[in-house]
Amino acid sequence: MNYKKIGLRMLALFLVSALTTIGAGAIIGIDTLQTAILAGVMGIANVVEDLARGYLNDGELSEEEVDAAFVNNTPEED
């Protein structure tokens, strides 16, 4: 398993999640930086949870399980 690749994908997920919420936070009056950090952390937490569940099932993580964890938790484009 390529941990560097997973780490880079988590960074990308953090950025995508954060950037998609900046506008919404500004509209409702929440600090932009706090909104971005919260969204990014929530996205990563969801992926980590899915990876942990996949590992618990059989003690291994396949490439398909890793891919599914990211795909299932990536914000949709508008």
Secondary structure as GFF3:
##gff-version 3
##sequence-region A 1 78
A	DSSP	alpha_helix	3	28	.	.	.	ID=ss1
A	DSSP	alpha_helix	32	58	.	.	.	ID=ss2
A	DSSP	alpha_helix	63	71	.	.	.	ID=ss3
###
